[in-house]
Amino acid sequence: MKRLLTATICILAFLQLSVRAQDFVYTPVNPAFGGNPYNYSWLISQAEAQNTFEEPEEEVEEDDPLASFQEDLNKQVLNEITRELYQNQFGEEGLTEGFYQFGSYEIDVSPVSEGMQIRIIDIYTGSQTTVIVPYY
């Protein structure tokens, strides 16, 4: 019995001396989160290998001078119509304080401390946009 007790004490003492612990340190793999920067190329190659998304191929249009001319002409005509409508609505002096209506839009122009406030309201949807044009 004494031998068993002595052997048990010796074994426990020996195990206690050999048991050691160390701190657990987590090191992330991704270099964006503090990991080893040499992991970057491996991570990107793995991501590209797993990527199954294919971008749609863009149709390459040949430069057609006639189509380009037609597009430029349309832009100029629309620009001239817009300029004419603006001139008819606001006159020579341009945008002045007041309330205006264009089709489904109501435009409220009022002075504020920073400049002119232009509030554009869509009558059908109720959405509105406010733009402040600063004084110069």
Helices and strands as residue ranges (DSSP letters): H 2-18, G 31-33, G 37-39, H 40-50, H 65-90, E 98-102, E 105-111, E 115-122, E 128-134
